[in-house]
Amino acid sequence: MKLTERKWFYPLMYVLLVIIAFLPLYTERPYDPRQTQQVILEILMVATQPYAAWGWVFHVATLGVIALSVWKPQVGGRAIAAYFGLNYLVVAAVQTRAQTASYGFAVHTGALVADVLLGLLWLWVAWKDGLRISWKDVPAWRWFLFPLALLTFWSPIAVEGSRFVFDFNPLLLLTSPNYGLTYCFLTPVLLFLLILAWPQVNGFAFRVTAFNAVLYGLFNQSAWASPDTAVMAIMHLPLLLLGLLALLLARFAKQPRVTNA
């Protein structure tokens, strides 16, 4: 019996992901643990600003690897896995640390560890050729999930003072820095592609990515607590919903035909 087929394996993996998510933050100036969400918010508010001009690169690159998977399916899945693996490493380097006004230099430790692990995991999937997308065989109902992926690819949000607001500028479809530079908006696009491809997805990577998405999707629903951040709660619904659906597919749908775990 494979290790991943043992009953205790995935519950153990999920517990480890929860532990990673709750790793204490690093801050230059001490913070009250009750202020954890405030520290994270300050990191997120400023971390990607220096790299905003590069937002278009991630949009174009994502469309490029998807186009490759349509043109040459035999190599496109590997390209998608490798691209998202590298993108997670970029997110780890860019989004998880920042010089904040209240706490000095701060690091979102759990997110940093999770992003690095996801990056390495999807690079491994690419190496093992553990993702194939057969576009002609995608069940029709799965295409109804496209608006969720499109919303985070577009990332139509802006910051006005301390308030998040919607900004439906169509140019953001190709220029928004929030997509390729942030975990919570990058991951729904990957999950959508994985759901389209299932069951031709490495089962271990599929489940780990989905569960981690559910974790952070749930964490960010706390944004409903303030009118200033309610928009972010809405924007994190694709992460939560696609993560939940992926877990359900992994649990109840036909087992993967392409798997290396």
C-alpha beads as a LAMMPS data file, in Angstrom:
LAMMPS data file: protein, C-alpha beads

261 atoms
260 bonds

1 atom types
1 bond types

-500.0 500.0 xlo xhi
-500.0 500.0 ylo yhi
-500.0 500.0 zlo zhi

Masses

1 110.0

Atoms # bond

1 1 1 0.000 0.000 0.000
2 1 1 1.310 3.442 -0.937
3 1 1 1.991 5.903 1.856
4 1 1 -0.665 8.306 0.525
5 1 1 -3.285 5.526 0.660
6 1 1 -2.979 5.036 4.410
7 1 1 -5.941 6.420 6.346
8 1 1 -3.810 8.591 8.605
9 1 1 -1.705 10.194 5.868
10 1 1 -3.873 13.095 4.701
11 1 1 -5.226 13.968 8.170
12 1 1 -1.585 14.208 9.275
13 1 1 -0.726 16.424 6.303
14 1 1 -3.683 18.685 7.066
15 1 1 -2.657 19.003 10.722
16 1 1 0.863 19.955 9.631
17 1 1 -0.551 22.623 7.303
18 1 1 -2.620 24.051 10.168
19 1 1 0.476 24.158 12.388
20 1 1 2.420 25.969 9.659
21 1 1 -0.415 28.471 9.204
22 1 1 -0.286 29.328 12.915
23 1 1 3.462 29.830 13.146
24 1 1 4.095 33.081 15.054
25 1 1 4.889 36.164 13.024
26 1 1 8.299 37.782 13.174
27 1 1 8.251 41.525 13.879
28 1 1 11.001 44.011 14.586
29 1 1 8.862 45.541 17.338
30 1 1 6.848 43.231 19.652
31 1 1 3.139 42.796 19.066
32 1 1 0.261 41.505 21.137
33 1 1 -0.850 38.122 19.732
34 1 1 -4.358 39.572 19.605
35 1 1 -3.009 41.962 16.953
36 1 1 -1.898 39.173 14.622
37 1 1 -4.485 40.000 11.948
38 1 1 -3.519 43.678 12.098
39 1 1 0.154 42.830 11.596
40 1 1 -0.685 40.605 8.620
41 1 1 -2.877 43.337 7.144
42 1 1 -0.068 45.881 7.419
43 1 1 2.304 43.475 5.680
44 1 1 -0.164 42.874 2.857
45 1 1 -0.913 46.578 2.432
46 1 1 2.680 47.427 1.513
47 1 1 4.553 44.246 0.580
48 1 1 3.774 44.176 -3.151
49 1 1 3.812 47.922 -3.812
50 1 1 7.439 48.071 -5.053
51 1 1 6.658 45.377 -7.634
52 1 1 3.278 46.609 -8.867
53 1 1 4.611 47.489 -12.312
54 1 1 5.396 43.816 -12.937
55 1 1 1.782 42.702 -12.590
56 1 1 1.317 42.318 -16.347
57 1 1 4.135 39.747 -16.534
58 1 1 2.204 37.214 -14.443
59 1 1 -1.003 37.681 -16.406
60 1 1 0.738 37.202 -19.736
61 1 1 2.777 34.249 -18.474
62 1 1 -0.337 32.511 -17.130
63 1 1 -2.172 32.965 -20.426
64 1 1 0.948 31.733 -22.198
65 1 1 1.206 28.412 -20.351
66 1 1 -2.544 27.841 -20.730
67 1 1 -2.255 28.483 -24.478
68 1 1 0.652 26.036 -24.617
69 1 1 -1.460 23.372 -22.896
70 1 1 -4.145 23.822 -25.569
71 1 1 -1.638 23.763 -28.421
72 1 1 0.563 20.954 -27.091
73 1 1 -1.263 19.074 -24.320
74 1 1 1.601 16.617 -23.904
75 1 1 3.877 19.352 -22.509
76 1 1 1.360 21.995 -21.434
77 1 1 0.486 20.403 -18.108
78 1 1 4.135 20.228 -17.130
79 1 1 4.563 23.888 -18.112
80 1 1 1.567 24.916 -15.974
81 1 1 2.893 23.030 -12.950
82 1 1 6.375 24.511 -13.353
83 1 1 5.046 28.026 -13.848
84 1 1 2.840 27.995 -10.759
85 1 1 5.645 26.420 -8.746
86 1 1 7.945 29.284 -9.673
87 1 1 5.171 31.812 -9.066
88 1 1 4.667 30.508 -5.527
89 1 1 8.366 31.073 -4.860
90 1 1 7.979 34.645 -6.124
91 1 1 5.014 35.147 -3.804
92 1 1 7.073 33.785 -0.906
93 1 1 9.819 36.300 -1.632
94 1 1 7.545 39.292 -2.225
95 1 1 4.281 39.089 -0.295
96 1 1 5.255 37.576 3.040
97 1 1 7.521 40.320 4.409
98 1 1 7.502 44.096 4.543
99 1 1 8.630 47.185 6.404
100 1 1 5.497 48.188 8.296
101 1 1 4.688 51.480 9.996
102 1 1 3.589 50.010 13.315
103 1 1 5.767 46.918 13.746
104 1 1 8.919 47.617 11.737
105 1 1 10.197 44.804 9.570
106 1 1 7.644 41.985 9.745
107 1 1 7.431 38.481 8.283
108 1 1 4.286 36.394 7.866
109 1 1 6.151 33.230 8.795
110 1 1 3.411 30.693 8.142
111 1 1 2.634 32.082 4.700
112 1 1 6.338 32.169 3.837
113 1 1 6.819 28.499 4.737
114 1 1 3.599 27.432 2.977
115 1 1 4.438 29.323 -0.228
116 1 1 7.934 27.853 -0.389
117 1 1 6.596 24.332 0.164
118 1 1 3.885 24.789 -2.477
119 1 1 6.433 26.164 -4.912
120 1 1 8.732 23.192 -4.450
121 1 1 5.773 20.796 -4.578
122 1 1 4.562 22.038 -7.968
123 1 1 8.081 22.085 -9.383
124 1 1 8.277 18.434 -8.310
125 1 1 4.945 17.753 -10.034
126 1 1 6.349 19.337 -13.202
127 1 1 9.463 17.184 -12.976
128 1 1 7.343 14.048 -12.501
129 1 1 4.926 15.102 -15.267
130 1 1 2.059 14.819 -12.791
131 1 1 -0.431 17.171 -14.449
132 1 1 -2.233 16.691 -17.757
133 1 1 -5.126 18.769 -19.074
134 1 1 -7.279 17.247 -21.801
135 1 1 -9.414 20.241 -22.708
136 1 1 -11.844 18.290 -24.856
137 1 1 -12.663 15.936 -21.966
138 1 1 -13.499 18.568 -19.329
139 1 1 -17.013 17.946 -17.898
140 1 1 -19.273 20.842 -18.893
141 1 1 -20.301 21.736 -15.330
142 1 1 -16.735 22.598 -14.354
143 1 1 -16.715 25.570 -16.734
144 1 1 -19.312 27.251 -14.520
145 1 1 -16.464 27.819 -12.052
146 1 1 -14.670 30.082 -14.520
147 1 1 -16.043 33.361 -13.055
148 1 1 -14.388 32.550 -9.716
149 1 1 -10.991 32.174 -11.368
150 1 1 -11.568 35.211 -13.573
151 1 1 -12.380 37.373 -10.551
152 1 1 -9.039 36.708 -8.887
153 1 1 -7.122 36.869 -12.181
154 1 1 -8.675 40.314 -12.663
155 1 1 -8.300 41.280 -8.974
156 1 1 -10.440 44.424 -9.395
157 1 1 -9.551 46.080 -6.103
158 1 1 -7.852 49.256 -4.964
159 1 1 -6.899 50.873 -1.663
160 1 1 -8.328 54.223 -0.620
161 1 1 -6.606 55.227 2.585
162 1 1 -7.200 52.257 4.886
163 1 1 -10.218 51.010 2.925
164 1 1 -10.355 48.352 0.213
165 1 1 -12.720 49.134 -2.657
166 1 1 -13.634 47.544 -5.968
167 1 1 -12.023 48.943 -9.109
168 1 1 -13.484 47.339 -12.227
169 1 1 -11.024 48.956 -14.624
170 1 1 -10.782 46.429 -17.513
171 1 1 -7.059 47.160 -17.849
172 1 1 -6.549 45.334 -14.551
173 1 1 -7.343 42.102 -16.403
174 1 1 -3.760 42.282 -17.651
175 1 1 -2.059 44.653 -15.231
176 1 1 -3.323 44.045 -11.678
177 1 1 -0.359 43.338 -9.371
178 1 1 -2.606 41.525 -6.926
179 1 1 -2.887 38.390 -9.057
180 1 1 0.645 37.120 -9.612
181 1 1 2.156 38.618 -6.483
182 1 1 -0.315 37.320 -3.890
183 1 1 -1.074 33.780 -2.757
184 1 1 -4.805 34.274 -2.245
185 1 1 -5.454 35.493 -5.803
186 1 1 -2.958 33.245 -7.579
187 1 1 -4.213 30.008 -6.017
188 1 1 -7.842 30.093 -7.257
189 1 1 -6.598 30.226 -10.856
190 1 1 -4.400 27.185 -10.262
191 1 1 -7.245 25.368 -8.491
192 1 1 -9.600 26.077 -11.377
193 1 1 -7.110 24.568 -13.825
194 1 1 -6.591 21.563 -11.551
195 1 1 -10.336 20.998 -11.251
196 1 1 -10.599 21.093 -15.050
197 1 1 -7.774 18.563 -15.276
198 1 1 -8.950 16.203 -12.517
199 1 1 -8.395 13.255 -12.327
200 1 1 -5.197 13.691 -14.345
201 1 1 -3.517 15.501 -11.452
202 1 1 -1.030 14.334 -8.867
203 1 1 -3.362 13.498 -5.986
204 1 1 -1.031 14.574 -3.182
205 1 1 -0.330 18.006 -4.675
206 1 1 -4.023 18.483 -5.472
207 1 1 -5.142 17.797 -1.907
208 1 1 -2.401 19.807 -0.210
209 1 1 -3.025 22.832 -2.420
210 1 1 -6.783 22.618 -1.902
211 1 1 -6.620 22.251 1.882
212 1 1 -4.196 25.132 2.270
213 1 1 -6.542 27.243 0.131
214 1 1 -9.467 26.413 2.406
215 1 1 -7.401 27.416 5.444
216 1 1 -6.504 30.846 4.109
217 1 1 -9.928 31.309 2.571
218 1 1 -11.467 30.809 6.013
219 1 1 -8.915 33.055 7.733
220 1 1 -9.717 35.897 5.373
221 1 1 -13.448 35.710 5.942
222 1 1 -12.658 37.584 9.166
223 1 1 -12.438 40.638 6.894
224 1 1 -16.236 40.859 7.114
225 1 1 -15.719 42.281 10.635
226 1 1 -14.936 45.754 9.274
227 1 1 -16.549 47.754 6.435
228 1 1 -13.039 48.816 5.411
229 1 1 -12.023 45.245 4.589
230 1 1 -15.340 43.648 3.542
231 1 1 -14.300 43.781 -0.117
232 1 1 -11.351 41.538 0.702
233 1 1 -13.692 38.983 2.274
234 1 1 -15.623 38.846 -1.003
235 1 1 -12.422 38.575 -3.010
236 1 1 -11.330 35.569 -0.941
237 1 1 -14.499 33.588 -1.585
238 1 1 -13.040 32.005 -4.787
239 1 1 -10.099 30.713 -2.739
240 1 1 -12.431 29.152 -0.189
241 1 1 -15.034 27.780 -2.609
242 1 1 -12.613 26.322 -5.145
243 1 1 -10.537 24.816 -2.344
244 1 1 -13.607 23.126 -0.860
245 1 1 -14.742 21.818 -4.242
246 1 1 -11.272 20.449 -4.992
247 1 1 -11.267 18.572 -1.686
248 1 1 -14.688 17.125 -2.488
249 1 1 -13.490 15.991 -5.909
250 1 1 -10.423 14.394 -4.387
251 1 1 -12.582 12.597 -1.824
252 1 1 -15.551 11.448 -3.877
253 1 1 -14.700 11.586 -7.595
254 1 1 -12.822 9.022 -9.641
255 1 1 -9.260 8.463 -8.467
256 1 1 -6.441 10.131 -10.433
257 1 1 -5.101 8.295 -13.439
258 1 1 -1.871 10.298 -13.383
259 1 1 -0.299 10.294 -9.938
260 1 1 3.145 10.004 -8.451
261 1 1 2.225 10.149 -4.786

Bonds

1 1 1 2
2 1 2 3
3 1 3 4
4 1 4 5
5 1 5 6
6 1 6 7
7 1 7 8
8 1 8 9
9 1 9 10
10 1 10 11
11 1 11 12
12 1 12 13
13 1 13 14
14 1 14 15
15 1 15 16
16 1 16 17
17 1 17 18
18 1 18 19
19 1 19 20
20 1 20 21
21 1 21 22
22 1 22 23
23 1 23 24
24 1 24 25
25 1 25 26
26 1 26 27
27 1 27 28
28 1 28 29
29 1 29 30
30 1 30 31
31 1 31 32
32 1 32 33
33 1 33 34
34 1 34 35
35 1 35 36
36 1 36 37
37 1 37 38
38 1 38 39
39 1 39 40
40 1 40 41
41 1 41 42
42 1 42 43
43 1 43 44
44 1 44 45
45 1 45 46
46 1 46 47
47 1 47 48
48 1 48 49
49 1 49 50
50 1 50 51
51 1 51 52
52 1 52 53
53 1 53 54
54 1 54 55
55 1 55 56
56 1 56 57
57 1 57 58
58 1 58 59
59 1 59 60
60 1 60 61
61 1 61 62
62 1 62 63
63 1 63 64
64 1 64 65
65 1 65 66
66 1 66 67
67 1 67 68
68 1 68 69
69 1 69 70
70 1 70 71
71 1 71 72
72 1 72 73
73 1 73 74
74 1 74 75
75 1 75 76
76 1 76 77
77 1 77 78
78 1 78 79
79 1 79 80
80 1 80 81
81 1 81 82
82 1 82 83
83 1 83 84
84 1 84 85
85 1 85 86
86 1 86 87
87 1 87 88
88 1 88 89
89 1 89 90
90 1 90 91
91 1 91 92
92 1 92 93
93 1 93 94
94 1 94 95
95 1 95 96
96 1 96 97
97 1 97 98
98 1 98 99
99 1 99 100
100 1 100 101
101 1 101 102
102 1 102 103
103 1 103 104
104 1 104 105
105 1 105 106
106 1 106 107
107 1 107 108
108 1 108 109
109 1 109 110
110 1 110 111
111 1 111 112
112 1 112 113
113 1 113 114
114 1 114 115
115 1 115 116
116 1 116 117
117 1 117 118
118 1 118 119
119 1 119 120
120 1 120 121
121 1 121 122
122 1 122 123
123 1 123 124
124 1 124 125
125 1 125 126
126 1 126 127
127 1 127 128
128 1 128 129
129 1 129 130
130 1 130 131
131 1 131 132
132 1 132 133
133 1 133 134
134 1 134 135
135 1 135 136
136 1 136 137
137 1 137 138
138 1 138 139
139 1 139 140
140 1 140 141
141 1 141 142
142 1 142 143
143 1 143 144
144 1 144 145
145 1 145 146
146 1 146 147
147 1 147 148
148 1 148 149
149 1 149 150
150 1 150 151
151 1 151 152
152 1 152 153
153 1 153 154
154 1 154 155
155 1 155 156
156 1 156 157
157 1 157 158
158 1 158 159
159 1 159 160
160 1 160 161
161 1 161 162
162 1 162 163
163 1 163 164
164 1 164 165
165 1 165 166
166 1 166 167
167 1 167 168
168 1 168 169
169 1 169 170
170 1 170 171
171 1 171 172
172 1 172 173
173 1 173 174
174 1 174 175
175 1 175 176
176 1 176 177
177 1 177 178
178 1 178 179
179 1 179 180
180 1 180 181
181 1 181 182
182 1 182 183
183 1 183 184
184 1 184 185
185 1 185 186
186 1 186 187
187 1 187 188
188 1 188 189
189 1 189 190
190 1 190 191
191 1 191 192
192 1 192 193
193 1 193 194
194 1 194 195
195 1 195 196
196 1 196 197
197 1 197 198
198 1 198 199
199 1 199 200
200 1 200 201
201 1 201 202
202 1 202 203
203 1 203 204
204 1 204 205
205 1 205 206
206 1 206 207
207 1 207 208
208 1 208 209
209 1 209 210
210 1 210 211
211 1 211 212
212 1 212 213
213 1 213 214
214 1 214 215
215 1 215 216
216 1 216 217
217 1 217 218
218 1 218 219
219 1 219 220
220 1 220 221
221 1 221 222
222 1 222 223
223 1 223 224
224 1 224 225
225 1 225 226
226 1 226 227
227 1 227 228
228 1 228 229
229 1 229 230
230 1 230 231
231 1 231 232
232 1 232 233
233 1 233 234
234 1 234 235
235 1 235 236
236 1 236 237
237 1 237 238
238 1 238 239
239 1 239 240
240 1 240 241
241 1 241 242
242 1 242 243
243 1 243 244
244 1 244 245
245 1 245 246
246 1 246 247
247 1 247 248
248 1 248 249
249 1 249 250
250 1 250 251
251 1 251 252
252 1 252 253
253 1 253 254
254 1 254 255
255 1 255 256
256 1 256 257
257 1 257 258
258 1 258 259
259 1 259 260
260 1 260 261
